[in-house]
Amino acid sequence: MRSLGVDVGGRRTGVAISDADGILASPLAVIDNGDDKETIAEILKLAQRYHVQRLVVGLPYSLQGGIGQQADRVRNFARELAHSGNIEVKLCDERFSTIAADKLMVEAGVKKRKKKERRDAIAAAFILQGFLDSLES
C-alpha cells in the first residue's frame, strides 16, 4: 500500500512517499504553508497523483510524551485532512525526526543553504519509515 508521510511545520510541510509495496520511504516535496486549506489541497493533489491510499501525519509529542500546542494544531490539521479527502489518515509519533534529518544531511555534506529546503521532506521520510517499520513488527 502506497503512503504519504507528512511533517506539518509552522512555515513548511514536508512530504515523503513510500514505494508501492509500503516498505521504503523517500522524501518527495516541501510545501510552503499558506493557510491549512491550501496545504491540505496540495497534499491531496500529491496523494491523487501518486495513487496513495494512506496519509501518515507526524504528531509532535513533547520529550515527556505529552501533547502541547503544536501537537494540538497538528491533530486539528490531520482531522481536517481526513475530512477533506477520501483517504485514511494515521497519526505517528514524530519525536526526533527533524534531528535525524539534520544529522543525515550533515553526514551527507549537504550545504547549509540547501538544508532548509530539504529538511522537512527528509523528516517526513523518517516519520513515514518509522510507521512502515512498525507495521512489520
Backbone as CSV, one residue per row, in Angstrom:
resi,resn,N_x,N_y,N_z,CA_x,CA_y,CA_z,C_x,C_y,C_z
1,MET,0.847,-1.176,0.000,0.000,0.000,0.000,0.896,1.244,0.000
2,ARG,0.683,2.126,-0.932,1.468,3.353,-1.024,0.942,4.381,-0.018
3,SER,1.874,5.040,0.684,1.533,6.024,1.707,2.325,7.298,1.505
4,LEU,1.770,8.402,2.001,2.492,9.665,2.094,2.753,9.936,3.565
5,GLY,3.948,10.387,3.876,4.271,10.870,5.211,4.211,12.385,5.187
6,VAL,3.695,12.979,6.268,3.504,14.426,6.320,4.099,14.965,7.619
7,ASP,5.003,15.931,7.495,5.606,16.608,8.640,5.126,18.052,8.614
8,VAL,4.105,18.352,9.428,3.490,19.675,9.450,4.334,20.606,10.315
9,GLY,4.815,21.680,9.713,5.586,22.673,10.454,4.885,24.010,10.427
10,GLY,5.490,24.975,11.062,4.906,26.311,11.094,4.978,27.011,9.752
11,ARG,6.126,26.888,9.067,6.322,27.568,7.788,6.225,26.642,6.586
12,ARG,6.646,25.403,6.794,6.675,24.442,5.693,6.122,23.102,6.158
13,THR,5.625,22.336,5.186,5.176,20.973,5.433,5.966,20.052,4.522
14,GLY,6.657,19.104,5.140,7.417,18.131,4.377,6.552,16.946,4.016
15,VAL,6.785,16.398,2.838,6.019,15.246,2.364,6.995,14.188,1.858
16,ALA,6.729,12.947,2.228,7.512,11.805,1.770,6.551,10.782,1.190
17,ILE,7.088,9.874,0.402,6.250,8.845,-0.228,6.897,7.481,-0.040
18,SER,6.054,6.481,0.081,6.571,5.108,0.144,6.552,4.497,-1.250
19,ASP,7.263,3.406,-1.401,7.167,2.642,-2.631,5.787,1.970,-2.663
20,ALA,5.444,1.368,-3.769,4.110,0.767,-3.939,3.844,-0.358,-2.945
21,ASP,4.901,-1.022,-2.487,4.729,-2.121,-1.532,4.677,-1.645,-0.076
22,GLY,4.886,-0.355,0.147,4.832,0.174,1.508,5.998,-0.275,2.372
23,ILE,7.191,-0.352,1.770,8.372,-0.815,2.505,9.369,0.309,2.752
24,LEU,9.591,1.164,1.759,10.650,2.164,1.823,10.083,3.563,1.607
25,ALA,10.454,4.497,2.489,10.025,5.893,2.385,11.125,6.742,1.777
26,SER,10.737,7.721,0.947,11.674,8.655,0.322,11.100,10.065,0.391
27,PRO,11.961,11.067,0.578,11.477,12.459,0.553,10.834,12.769,-0.801
28,LEU,9.765,13.556,-0.783,9.066,13.875,-2.030,9.010,15.377,-2.303
29,ALA,8.521,16.156,-1.338,8.288,17.578,-1.605,8.247,18.362,-0.298
30,VAL,8.397,19.674,-0.449,8.183,20.603,0.661,7.145,21.606,0.186
31,ILE,6.126,21.795,0.994,5.042,22.724,0.679,5.189,23.940,1.579
32,ASP,5.250,25.142,0.990,5.247,26.360,1.790,3.832,26.564,2.295
33,ASN,3.702,26.639,3.611,2.372,26.734,4.208,1.736,28.095,3.936
34,GLY,0.529,28.049,3.406,-0.346,29.212,3.367,-1.296,28.983,4.532
35,ASP,-2.571,28.962,4.247,-3.486,28.529,5.305,-3.627,27.011,5.204
36,ASP,-4.243,26.405,6.214,-4.341,24.947,6.260,-5.085,24.380,5.055
37,LYS,-6.111,25.071,4.577,-6.883,24.566,3.435,-6.010,24.441,2.185
38,GLU,-5.130,25.416,1.958,-4.228,25.364,0.800,-3.228,24.218,0.944
39,THR,-2.679,24.059,2.142,-1.708,22.993,2.378,-2.367,21.631,2.223
40,ILE,-3.566,21.484,2.757,-4.314,20.228,2.620,-4.595,19.934,1.152
41,ALA,-4.974,20.950,0.393,-5.246,20.758,-1.035,-3.993,20.269,-1.765
42,GLU,-2.836,20.815,-1.432,-1.584,20.384,-2.060,-1.255,18.933,-1.697
43,ILE,-1.454,18.570,-0.436,-1.201,17.190,-0.009,-2.129,16.231,-0.746
44,LEU,-3.390,16.590,-0.847,-4.353,15.714,-1.529,-4.057,15.605,-3.027
45,LYS,-3.532,16.664,-3.639,-3.119,16.581,-5.049,-1.988,15.566,-5.204
46,LEU,-1.019,15.620,-4.295,0.079,14.652,-4.343,-0.437,13.234,-4.130
47,ALA,-1.357,13.083,-3.181,-1.926,11.763,-2.908,-2.631,11.207,-4.140
48,GLN,-3.356,12.056,-4.839,-4.055,11.613,-6.042,-3.067,11.301,-7.161
49,ARG,-2.088,12.163,-7.356,-1.105,11.965,-8.426,-0.353,10.646,-8.282
50,TYR,-0.036,10.279,-7.035,0.762,9.076,-6.793,-0.075,7.872,-6.339
51,HIS,-1.390,7.986,-6.413,-2.298,6.887,-6.073,-2.044,6.366,-4.644
52,VAL,-2.001,7.302,-3.729,-1.728,6.997,-2.325,-3.016,6.563,-1.636
53,GLN,-2.888,5.584,-0.754,-4.052,5.057,-0.036,-4.060,5.412,1.442
54,ARG,-2.936,5.991,1.934,-2.870,6.322,3.361,-1.949,7.520,3.550
55,LEU,-2.339,8.408,4.482,-1.507,9.536,4.884,-1.064,9.306,6.322
56,VAL,0.215,9.491,6.576,0.770,9.331,7.917,1.288,10.701,8.350
57,VAL,0.628,11.286,9.335,0.952,12.633,9.792,1.742,12.531,11.093
58,GLY,2.896,13.191,11.128,3.731,13.184,12.327,3.120,14.031,13.426
59,LEU,2.994,13.454,14.614,2.441,14.157,15.771,3.581,14.506,16.721
60,PRO,3.810,15.812,16.958,4.961,16.240,17.755,4.710,16.173,19.268
61,TYR,4.841,14.985,19.824,4.761,14.845,21.272,5.955,15.564,21.904
62,SER,5.802,15.989,23.153,6.940,16.539,23.888,7.876,15.395,24.251
63,LEU,9.061,15.721,24.700,10.021,14.686,25.079,9.486,13.809,26.209
64,GLN,8.604,14.375,27.035,7.997,13.614,28.122,6.771,12.825,27.665
65,GLY,6.415,12.947,26.401,5.284,12.207,25.861,3.960,12.936,25.909
66,GLY,3.981,14.201,26.322,2.745,14.977,26.423,2.364,15.646,25.108
67,ILE,1.181,16.232,25.121,0.640,16.941,23.964,0.687,18.436,24.260
68,GLY,1.383,19.171,23.407,1.477,20.615,23.565,0.664,21.338,22.513
69,GLN,0.928,22.630,22.397,0.182,23.481,21.471,0.367,23.051,20.015
70,GLN,1.602,22.760,19.611,1.841,22.339,18.223,1.182,20.994,17.932
71,ALA,1.202,20.086,18.902,0.548,18.785,18.703,-0.953,18.957,18.541
72,ASP,-1.547,19.860,19.296,-2.980,20.143,19.130,-3.260,20.674,17.728
73,ARG,-2.392,21.571,17.253,-2.553,22.121,15.903,-2.468,21.010,14.861
74,VAL,-1.516,20.104,15.033,-1.335,19.020,14.061,-2.518,18.060,14.105
75,ARG,-3.032,17.770,15.294,-4.220,16.894,15.370,-5.400,17.515,14.645
76,ASN,-5.595,18.818,14.818,-6.682,19.504,14.107,-6.445,19.472,12.597
77,PHE,-5.196,19.675,12.190,-4.834,19.608,10.776,-5.148,18.219,10.222
78,ALA,-4.748,17.173,10.939,-4.996,15.795,10.498,-6.495,15.510,10.409
79,ARG,-7.251,16.034,11.338,-8.709,15.857,11.321,-9.294,16.506,10.062
80,GLU,-8.849,17.738,9.742,-9.318,18.421,8.537,-8.881,17.676,7.276
81,LEU,-7.685,17.147,7.303,-7.171,16.371,6.174,-8.042,15.139,5.937
82,ALA,-8.400,14.453,7.005,-9.248,13.260,6.895,-10.635,13.610,6.358
83,HIS,-11.163,14.753,6.782,-12.496,15.160,6.319,-12.483,15.658,4.878
84,SER,-11.340,16.185,4.434,-11.259,16.772,3.102,-11.036,15.746,1.996
85,GLY,-10.425,14.644,2.329,-10.122,13.642,1.317,-10.702,12.301,1.692
86,ASN,-10.885,11.468,0.709,-11.403,10.123,0.937,-10.211,9.175,1.067
87,ILE,-9.451,9.377,2.167,-8.206,8.648,2.342,-7.956,8.442,3.839
88,GLU,-7.371,7.324,4.169,-7.062,7.001,5.561,-5.961,7.941,6.072
89,VAL,-6.130,8.466,7.291,-5.130,9.324,7.917,-4.747,8.717,9.257
90,LYS,-3.451,8.515,9.446,-2.910,7.975,10.696,-1.980,9.004,11.308
91,LEU,-1.952,9.065,12.633,-1.002,9.902,13.352,0.143,9.030,13.836
92,CYS,1.351,9.562,13.802,2.535,8.808,14.194,3.477,9.723,14.970
93,ASP,4.043,9.223,16.050,4.996,9.977,16.857,6.146,10.449,15.980
94,GLU,6.430,11.741,16.018,7.490,12.285,15.178,8.677,12.806,15.978
95,ARG,8.749,12.495,17.262,9.884,12.983,18.049,11.196,12.595,17.386
96,PHE,12.079,13.537,17.318,13.446,13.374,16.807,13.546,13.266,15.287
97,SER,12.457,13.380,14.542,12.553,13.248,13.086,13.365,14.381,12.469
98,THR,13.198,15.609,12.947,13.959,16.732,12.395,15.429,16.623,12.786
99,ILE,15.696,16.175,14.006,17.082,15.978,14.439,17.746,14.909,13.571
100,ALA,17.027,13.829,13.309,17.570,12.763,12.453,17.814,13.276,11.038
101,ALA,16.908,14.102,10.533,17.078,14.669,9.193,18.306,15.569,9.145
102,ASP,18.479,16.404,10.160,19.649,17.287,10.210,20.943,16.475,10.260
103,LYS,20.957,15.441,11.081,22.155,14.599,11.213,22.493,13.937,9.871
104,LEU,21.486,13.431,9.191,21.695,12.790,7.895,22.282,13.769,6.883
105,MET,21.762,14.997,6.873,22.256,15.987,5.921,23.698,16.400,6.234
106,VAL,24.053,16.505,7.509,25.435,16.807,7.883,26.346,15.691,7.403
107,GLU,25.946,14.446,7.663,26.751,13.297,7.247,26.893,13.220,5.727
108,ALA,25.877,13.689,5.015,25.901,13.654,3.548,26.607,14.877,2.958
109,GLY,26.966,15.835,3.804,27.663,17.025,3.324,26.776,18.018,2.605
110,VAL,25.488,18.047,2.945,24.566,18.987,2.305,24.914,20.408,2.754
111,LYS,24.988,21.313,1.798,25.305,22.717,2.081,24.227,23.341,2.957
112,LYS,24.637,24.277,3.806,23.733,24.889,4.777,22.489,25.498,4.122
113,ARG,22.675,26.183,2.989,21.514,26.838,2.365,20.511,25.832,1.800
114,LYS,20.960,24.628,1.475,20.069,23.593,0.944,19.342,22.836,2.049
115,LYS,19.861,22.914,3.279,19.275,22.147,4.385,17.825,22.532,4.641
116,LYS,17.538,23.824,4.675,16.168,24.262,4.949,15.200,23.766,3.887
117,GLU,15.679,23.727,2.642,14.827,23.290,1.532,14.474,21.808,1.642
118,ARG,15.370,21.027,2.201,15.199,19.574,2.201,14.787,18.986,3.546
119,ARG,15.082,19.686,4.629,14.888,19.153,5.977,13.490,18.594,6.204
120,ASP,12.466,19.327,5.821,11.105,18.910,6.136,10.684,17.651,5.385
121,ALA,11.107,17.526,4.133,10.778,16.313,3.371,11.540,15.107,3.915
122,ILE,12.785,15.322,4.336,13.557,14.223,4.914,12.966,13.812,6.261
123,ALA,12.555,14.796,7.060,11.894,14.483,8.337,10.609,13.690,8.090
124,ALA,9.859,14.065,7.052,8.638,13.322,6.705,8.975,11.884,6.334
125,ALA,10.109,11.689,5.662,10.532,10.326,5.305,10.869,9.516,6.551
126,PHE,11.505,10.140,7.546,11.781,9.440,8.804,10.481,9.050,9.506
127,ILE,9.515,9.956,9.525,8.218,9.673,10.148,7.553,8.492,9.440
128,LEU,7.489,8.572,8.118,6.834,7.520,7.342,7.566,6.190,7.488
129,GLN,8.895,6.213,7.438,9.643,4.964,7.565,9.407,4.321,8.929
130,GLY,9.356,5.133,9.984,9.062,4.594,11.318,7.701,3.929,11.358
131,PHE,6.724,4.547,10.720,5.384,3.962,10.663,5.398,2.651,9.881
132,LEU,6.032,2.663,8.712,6.081,1.451,7.891,6.791,0.318,8.625
133,ASP,7.882,0.642,9.310,8.608,-0.382,10.071,7.756,-0.962,11.196
134,SER,6.913,-0.127,11.795,6.072,-0.608,12.899,5.005,-1.590,12.407
135,LEU,4.650,-1.522,11.141,3.660,-2.439,10.584,4.222,-3.844,10.444
136,GLU,5.522,-3.940,10.294,6.160,-5.239,10.121,6.393,-5.969,11.443
137,SER,6.293,-5.258,12.547,6.553,-5.872,13.864,5.462,-6.827,14.279
